[in-house]
Amino acid sequence: MAIGTVAALLLALVVIIAVARVLGLLCRRIGQPEVIGEIAGGILLGPTLLHGAITRTLFPAEIRPALTTIATVGICVFMFFVGLHLADSRLSGQGRIVLTSSVGSVVVPFVLGSLFAMGLVGDRSGKTAVLFCLYLGTALSITAFPVLARILTDRQLIDTPIGGLALAVAAVGDVLAWAMLSVLVALSYGNQPPWRMLLVVPFVALLVGVVRPALARLARRRPAGRKSGPAARTTLGAGLLVAIAGALWLSSAATSWMGLHQIFGAFLFGAVMPRSGGAGLRERVLPWAERVDRTVLLPPFFVVAGFAVNLSGLDAGEFGLLLLILLIAVGGKMAGAYVAARVVRVSPRHSVALALLVNTRGLTELIVLAVGLEIGLLDQRLYSLLVLMALITTSMAGLLLPFVYPRQQAGPDGESGSADAFAPLMREESR
């Protein structure tokens, strides 16, 4: 890579990180998730403004492959942390409430989205038409688990019954949606031998039975001697980080070879990370790595995703299509979650709050849409509209939640989101 190209790449990274940081902080100041500003920044740096003049000036063709590589690393690391946090979520206890609410929040938007996609098939036919319909249904049923956790933390709901329920529902629902997406991706790659996809079963068994115990033993290791100074702890942390990075790369490469996307390998590896014996790993190493990913590696993904978003030429018909997409996405997700929660006797107010929370899509939706664009199931026009849908639905929770779940109703001090704290969700109905 020539010196001029390196300088252009470094300048582009500085601009990307600065725009993402500034717009993210602005959104946070008005009570919105930072990811809304980061996605908006990616769109603004794309071809939407000034007929693409900003994009051509800041991101010349010779640096785009490098930006794409950085973006791919960023989303793989992000999906690793999604799997890690899903594994940490509280899924035990009131299984019937969680499972019923999860299925409702996924199945209803999936069915409605798949039926809606039949009217958008266009010149697609046969297998491609079927995959497109199933893909759109899957895309509309996604919940952004990390963004949801951030919203609950900012509103001090993370350790309340509704917070515990929302996180558990989002965790189960996202596992179902990611499993469906992995199947669709595998079927879309027609040049891959079908038997390779079947290897995902022994691969998961390998991760659970071999890799997870090995990482647990590595995490429990301590430097020799009675005391370990800062240098020893740093060496241990660096060793763990290198081991995790190497295993993450191998897992991503393995699922890519099987015909799945590399993000599924990253997700699976995060999900099998050991919870016991790794306190030092989780307290010292992983939070630092997550901050680096969110600050440096993920912002280029927003811009790379924004390259395919062009809102400058949208006409009245496309805005009408956007309204239909929002109606299906919001109506299906919220109605499915609300009705399912009411079936298992969750109180009306908590059911509405749950419906608003699981409607959050954020960065997770953007990753799903990028995969759909990459495998050819989405065109640029529909992709742009779905990115707008992700922005709007992510902002809805912050705007509407205070009306149905004010801060003073977050629950008494000491209420936790553990399994036995689900009881107040039902008790309120009898008052």
N, C-alpha and C positions, 0 to 999 in steps of 0.2 A: 504494500500500500504506500503510495507516494506521500511525501511530507505534506503537500497541500491537501491531500485527501484526509490525512490524519487530523490536520488543523480544522478542516471543515466538520469532521465528525465530532471533535471535542467541542467546537462552538455549538453545534446542534444539540449535543447533550446538555450543555450549560443552559441553553435557551429552554429546552424541554423541561428540565428539572425546575428551573425558576418559574416558568409559567404554571406548571402543575402545583408547585408549592404555594404560589401567590393565590391562585384561584381556589385551591383547596382550603387555605386559611380563611379566605373571604366567605366561602360556603359555611365553614364551621362557625364563624362569627354570627351568621344569621340562623344558626340552629340546624344546618343541613350537613349530611355526611360529606367529608372531604372528597370522596370519590366522584361526586357530582361535578365539582370544579375541575377535577383531573380529567374526566371524560370530556367535559366542555372544552378544556384547553386543547385536547387532542383534535377535536372537531375544528376549533378556530385556527389551528396550525395546519389544517388540511386544505383541500381545494374549495371549501365553501366560501371563504372570503377572497375578494379581489381576483376571482377567476383562477385561483391557484398560484398567484404570484408569490405569496409567502412561502408556499411549499417548494416551489422551484428555486427560490433564492436560498432558503435555509437548508433544504434537504435535496441537494443534487443527486442525480441517479447513482453516482459512484459510491455514495455513502449509505444508500438505502439497504443493501444487503447486510451491512454491519449492524444497522439499526434493527433490522428484522431479527438478526441473531441475538442481539441483546434483549429484545422484546421476548423472544422465545424462552431464553433463560429466565427472564423475570416471571413469566406466567407459570413456568414449571416450578420455580421456587415458591411462588404464591400458592399453587395447587398442593404442594407439599404441606404448607402450613394449613390449608383448608382441611386436608386429611387429618393432620395432627390435632386441630381444634375440634373436628368432628369426633375423633376418638376420645377427646377429653369431655365432651358434652354429656349431660346427665340423661341417660336413656333408660335407666332402671326405674322400677316402682310402678307408676300408673301406666302400664304398657297399653291398656285398652284405649285410654284417652289419647296418648301420643300417636299410636298407630292409626286410629280412626281419623284423627285430625290430619295426620300426614297424608294418608291416602286420599282424603277428600280434597286437600289443597293441591294435590298433584293430578289426580284422575280427572276432575272436572275441567280444569284448564287444558289438560292434554286432549281430552275428547273434543271439546269445543274448538281448540286450535287446529286439530286435525281435520275436523269437518269444515272449518273456515278455509283451510288451505286448499280444499278441493276447488274452490272458486278462483284460486290464484295459480292453478297448475300451469295454465298457458300451453306452451308447446311441449311441455314435459310429457312423457308417456311411459307406460310399462313400469319397470322397477324404479326408474328415476322419479316418477310421479308419486308412487307409494312412499318412497323414502322421503321425498319432500314433505308430504302431508304429515308423516310421523315425526319428522324433524321439527316442523313448525310447532306441532303440539308439544313436543319436548321443550323447545325454546321458551314457550309461554308458561311452562309449569315450573321453571327454575326459581329458587329463592337464593339470595346472596347471603349465605350464612355469616361470613366475616363482617359484612356491612351491618347485618342485623345485630350482631353482637356489639358492634360499636354504637349503634343507636341506643340499645338497651343500657350500655354503660354510661353514655352521655346523659340519659334521662334517669339514671339511678334506678333502673328496673332490672338490672342483670341478676340480682339476688332475690327477686320477688317471685311469687308463684307464676305470674304471667310471663316473666322473663324466662324462667325455667321451662315452661310449657312451649313458648315460642322457639327457643333454641332447640329443644328436643324434636319438635315438629319439623323445623327447618332441616335438622340433621338427617332424619329418616327420609324426608321428602327429597333432599338433594342426593342421597345415596340411590334412591329409585330413579331419579332423573339422569344422574351420571351413568348408571348402568344401562339405561335405555340409549343414551347418546353414544356410549361405547359400542353397542351393537350396531347402531346406524352407521357409525364411522367405519366399522369393519366391513359392513355390507357395501359401503360406497366405494371402497377400494377394490375394484373388480380384478386387479392384476395380482392380488395376494392369494396364495393357496388357502382354501377354507380351513385346512387342518391347523394352520398356525393360530387361529383365534381360539381353538380349543385348548391351547397350551396355557391360556390365562388361568385355568383352574389349578394345574400343578404349580404355576408361578405364584399364585396367591398362597398356596400351601407352603411353598418354599419361604416366602416372606414371613409367614406366621410361625412356622416351625423351626426355621434355621436363623434367618436374619434378625428377627425380633429378639430371641434369646441372646444372640451374639452381641447385639447392641446393648442389651441390658447388662451383660457382664462387663462390657467396655465402659459403660457409664458408671458402674460401681467401683471401678478401679481408682486408687488414690496413689499419689507419689509415695515412694518408700520413705520411711522415717516417721518419727513421732509427730513432727510438724511439717506443714507444707506452706512455703512462702508464696508470695504473689507470682514469682517466676515459675514455680512448679505448677501452680493452678493455671497460669497462662498456657504453659506447654500442654497440659492435659486438655484444656479447652480447644487449643489449636488442633491437636490430634483428633479429637472428637469431630471437630468441624470438617476436617479433611476426610475422615472416614464417612461421615454423613453425606458430604458432597459427592464422593466417589460412588457410594451406594445409590444416591439419588440419580446420578447420571446413568448407571447401569440399569436401574429400574425403568427409567424413561426410555432408554434405547431398546430395552427388551419389549415393552409394549408397542413401541413404534414398529419393531420388526414383526411382531405378531399381527400387524394390520390395524392396531388401535393408534390413537394419537399419543404422543409422548406425555401429554398432561395426565393421562390416566395412570401411567407408571409413577409419576410424581405424587399423585393423589393417593395411590395404594401404599406407597412407601411411607408417606406421612401418617396414614391410618394405622399402620402396624408398629409405629414407634413405641418403645416401651414406656409405660407410665411409672412403673416401680423401679427404684434403683437409679433413676436418672434425674434427681432433683437438681444437682449441679448443672447438668446439661441443659435443663429447661430454664434455669434461673440465670445462667451466665452466658451460654453460647447461643441458644436459639433466639432469644429476644433481640440480641445484637444483629444476628443474621436477618431477622424479619425486618428490622429497621432499615438495613442496607437495601434489602429488596424493595421495600416500599418507597424509599427515597431516591434510589439510583436506577434500579433495574426495571421497575414497573412503569414509570413515566414514559419511556420510549414505546412501550406497548400501546399506550393511549394514542400516541401520535401515529404509529404504524396502523392501528385500527382506524384512525381518523383519515388516513390517506384514501380509504374507500368510501368515505362519507362525503357526499356533495349535496348540500341542502339548498344551493343557490337556484336550482332550476325546478324546484317543487311547484306544481300547479295545484289548482283547486281540487282536482280529482285525486291527487296524491295525498293532500291533506284530509280529504274524506276517507281515504284508505287508512291513514294514520288513526283517525277517530274510531274506525271499525276495529283496528288492531288493539287500541286501548280498551275499547268496550269488551272485547273478548278476553284480553289479558287480565284486566282489572276485575271485570265482572266474574270471570271464571275462577280466578284465584281466590277472591274474597268470598264469593258465594260458596265455593267448595269448602273453604276453611270454616266459615261461619256455620253452615248447616251441619258439617261433620262434628264440630265442637258442641253444638246444641244437642245433637243426637246422644252424645255421651254426657249430657247434663252439665256442661260448662255454662256458667252464668251468661246472660246476654251481653253485659258490658265487657266481660273478659273475651267473649267470642268475637265481638267487634274489634277489640284491640288485637286479638290474634290474627284476624283477617287482614287488618292493616299492616301488621308487622311482616307476615309471610309474603305480602305483595312486593316487598323490597327485592330488587333484582341486582342493581349495581354492577360491579366489575365481573362477577360470576357470569351474568348474562352476556356481557361483552365478550368474554372468552368463548362462550357457546356460539355466539354469532360469528366470531372470527373463525372458528372451526367450520361452521356451515359455509362460510364464504370460501375457505380454503379447499374444501372437498367438492365445491361446485353446486351445492344445494340452494344457495342464495345468490341472487344477482345484486348488483350495486344499489339499485333503487330500493328493493325490499330491505336490504341490509341497513341502509340509511334510516329508513322508517323505524326499523326495530331498535336501532341505537337510540333514537328519540324516545321510543317507548320505554327503554331501560332507564333513561334519564328521568322521565316523568314519574314512573312508578317508584323509583328510588326516593324521590323528593316527597311523595305523598305521605309516607309514614311520619316524617318530621312535621309536616303541615297539619295533618288531621288528628294525629294521636293525642295532642293536648286536649282536644274537644271531648274525647271519649275516655281518656285516662289521664287526668291532670296529675301533676307531680304530688300534690297532697294526698292523692289516693293510691300512691305507689305501694302502700302497705306499712304496717308498723315496723319499727326498728326490730331487727332480729329475725324478720321473716326471711327465709332462704328459698332458693329455687330447687331444693332437693325434692326427692320423691314425695315425702310426707307433707310438703308444702303445697301439693296440688289440691289438698282438701279445701282450702278457702275458695278455690275457683268454683266449687260446687255449692259450698255452704251459703254463699251470698244469694243464691237463687231462692232460698227458703225464707229470706228476711222479708 
